[in-house]
Amino acid sequence: MKRSYQNLFGWDVASRPVYNEFGEMINGYQELVRNDNEATLNITGERYSPIPNSMFCSVLDSFAKLGCEVTKYGAMANGKKIYAQLSHDEMASAVIPNDHHGKTKGYATLVNSHDGSSAFKIFVTVIRMYCNNQFHYVNNNASNGIRIKHTVNYEAKINDLVDCIDNIVVAQKDVLHKMQEMSETKSFDRVTDYVETLHKLEEKPRPIKQRNEKTGTFDTVGWTPPQFSTQGINIMKDYESIWDSYKHEMNYSNWGLFNATTHYVDHEKSANKGNAYSLFGTGMELKGRAFKLLTN
């Protein structure tokens, strides 16, 4: 029986030679394209081995045989990045204390890319169900963050992904335990103090620019008193607006601050930058820094 995700991932990756403007082959490189519409996915060295979508679907089929359900899946940037989210009855869930809407649930998320932005990997995901804030947890030193590089021996490691479900469940419980601790901890008196630390914002003199009528350029004519950059001020304003909701729902706790960050990434920044920002990009890294900051 054909599963629904196989329709989305029904195409695969093909390799083509790379040519210069004179039609001469460029040795040592390859162009990766979709085999259904010839759209370019990446230019890579010849040793790069794309992990095909058929293998991605095969892994999902293997998880299904273990009782997992594929609850969400998708492709980004015309197939350059793909993902699927898995649930299972044994995956951890919890109600976070001191949270008016504290129900959370654990999932596993499988991702791959054809543009070099990500390895083929699986990691722990915990979702706050009320607002759909998500935290994707990757531990580089543990089996819950298995990464398979795009090299010729990738097939020998694929089965490790399917075998790690038990470790995923254990890691979910550990993450949920830390979230419960966050709900009972307050490390910052003001949200702006937290934002300064997390985003590494700094007050310092900023250049005062003035247009030079002779050259048409903007020259520095002086410096302001120490102040945050315009971008930093905008980040603070975004957080202050989000915090107005979460501080009451979560009793001014670290858990509230953490959800201010996950909300900022999932519902503010991703609206402009796309879902890849949260799942593959710097948004995911920002959540990881927040988690570490608020649990240490």
N, C-alpha and C positions, 0 to 999 in steps of 0.2 A: 504494500500500500504506500503510495507516494505521500509524504508529509508536506505540510504547507510551506515550510521553510525551503524545501527543495525547489519550489517554484522561483523564489527570489534568488537563490544561489545556484540556479540551473546552468549558468554559464561558467566558463573556466578561464584560466590564464594561459596565454600562448606567448612564446618567445619569438622575436624577430631580430634580424641584424640591424645595427645602427649605421646610418650612412651620413657622410658630410654633405656640404652643399654642392659638391661636384659628383655626387653619386658613388663615392668611394667608401667601402666598408671601414668602419672604425673598429679596429681589433680590440678585443678584451671587454667589449660592452654588449649589452642586449637591451632591446626595448620590450617591455612586458605590456601586452595588450589584452583586452577582452576578446574572447574568440567568437562573440556574437555580433559585436559592432565595431571591432578594431580600435576602440577608444584606448588611448595610451594610459597606462597605470603608473609606469615608473621606467626610468633608465637606470640600469644596475650593471655592476661588474659581472663578468661571465660566470663567476663562481656562485653567484646568488641563485638559490633554488626556490622558486615560489612554491608555497604549500597550497595545493589546489583547493577550490571550493568543494570538490567532491570529497576530499579528505575531511574538511570541516563538517560536511553533512554526515559523513560516516561516523565521526566522533559523537555528533548529536544523536544519531541512531543508537549508538552504543549506550549513551546515557539513558535514552528512552527505555532500553531493555532492562536497565537497573531500576526503573520506576520513576525516573525524572520526567518532568513535563517542561517543554519549551514554552515559556510564558510570554516571551518577547524576543524579537529578532529584527535585524535591519541591516541596511547597507548605507554607507555614507560616501560622499564625493564620487558618485558614479561607480561605486564598487571598490574604491581604493581601500576602504576599511569596512569590515563586517563584524557583527557581534550577535550573540544569542544569550538569553538569560534563562537559567534553569531553576526549577523548584523541586523539592522532594519532601515527602511527609516527615522525614527524619531531620530535615534542616532546622536549625535553631530559630526560635522566636522568643520574644520577651516583651513585657510591659515595663518601660523605664519609669522608675519612681519619680515623684515630683514633676510629672509631665501630664498635663490635662489630656493629651492625646498621645500617650506613650507607647502604643502598640508598634513593635518593630518586627521585621521578619528577615530571615537570611536567605540568600540565593547564591548561586554560582554563576559567574559571567565568563563566557568564552569569547575571545576576540582574535582576530587575525587582520593583517593588512597586506596589501600588494604594492604599497608605495614606500615601504621601508620605515614607516612610522611606529610600528609595533611588531614584536615577535608574536608567534602563535602562543597564546597563554590563557590560563584560567585563574581566576582569583575570587576571593570572598566579596560578596556584596551584601550590605545591610540596608534596608529601606525603612524609613519612618512612614508608616502606611498613610497617616492622615494627610501629609503634604507631599508625599512621594520624594522627599529628600533622600539622596542615595550616597552611600559611602562605599567605594571600591578599595578593598584592602589587599595590598600586595606586599608580602614579606619575601624579600629576595633570598633569605637564608633558610626558608622553610618550604615544604612541599605544597603549601596552599598558594604559592605564587609560581608554579611551574611555567617556565618560558622555553619555547623551542625555537631556536634560530633557523633562519632560512638557509640551511646548508644541505648537502647531499645526503646526510645521514638522519634527516628529520623523522623518517618513518619509524625507525627503531625506538624513538622516544614518544611517539604519539600515544601509545597505550598507557604511559605514565599519567596522562591527563585523566583517563577514565578511572584509573586505579586510585585517584587521590580524593574521591568523594568523602570517605571517612575523615580524612584530614581536613577537608573543607568544613565539615560539621564541627569538628573540634575547634578550628580557628574562628568560626562564627560565634561559638560560645565564649571564647576569649574576648572577642571584640565587644560582644554584648555586655559582658561583665565590666569592661572598661567604660562602656557608655553609662552603665548604672552608677559607677563610681563618679563619673563626670557630673551626673545629676545631683550629687550630694557634695560637690566641691565648687568653690568660688575662688578663682585665682586672680581676677581683675576687678577693680572697683568700677571702672568705666569701660564701655565698649570701645571707645577711642584708644585707650591704652592697649587693649587687645589687638586692635587693627594695626596700630603702629608697630607692635612686635611681630605680628604674623606677616604683614606685608612689607616689613622693613622700611617703614616710612621715616624720613628724617627732616627735621627743620634745619634749614641752612640758607644763607643768602642766595637769592635768585637774580639772574641778570635782568636789568632794565633795558629794553630795546627801543631804539629810535631810528626812524627811517632817515637814511642819508640821501638827500635830494640830488646830489651829484651822481652817486653810484647806483641808487635805487635799492641798495641793500639795507638791512636792518642791523645797526651796529650797537654794541653794548656801551651804554653811556654811564652806567653805574650799577649798584647792587641794592637789593631790598634788604630790610632787616631779616633775620632768620625766619623762615616760614616754610610750610609744606608746599610741594608742587601742586599745580592745578589738578593733576591726575590723583595725587594723594588726597586732596580735599574732597574730590568727587567720590573716591572710594569710601572715605569716612562718612559722607552724607548717605551713601547707599546703605552702609551698615547701620547707621543710626535709624534709618527708616525701617529696615528689616527688624532691628532689635526691639523696636516699639511693640511688636507682636510677640516675639519669642521670649522676652524677659518676663512677661506675665504668665505665659503658658508654662514656663520651665523654671520659675522661681529664681531668676537672676543667676543661674548656675553656669558652669562650664559647658554643660549639655546644651544650654540655650545659645551660648556663644558658638559652639560647634555647628549647631543647626543654622545659625545666622550665616556661617560660611557655606554650608552645603546649599542653602537657599540661594545665596549670592551666586554660586557657580551654576546650579541647576536651573534656576528660574530667572535670573537676571542676565548673567554673562552668556549663557548658552543660547538665550533667545536671540542674541546678536551674532554669536560666533558659531552656532550649530552644536549639535549633540556631541560631536567629536571632541569639543573643548573639555567636556566633563569626563568622557570615557577614555580618550586617548591622549589628551593634551595637558596643558599646564593647569587646567582646572582640577583635574584629578590629583596632580602633584600638590596643589594648594590645599586640598582637603586632607591629604596625607600629612602635610606640615601642621595643619590645625589639630589633627588628631594627636600627633606626637606632642605638640605644645601643651595641650589641655589634659593630657594623661600622664605627664611626667611630674 
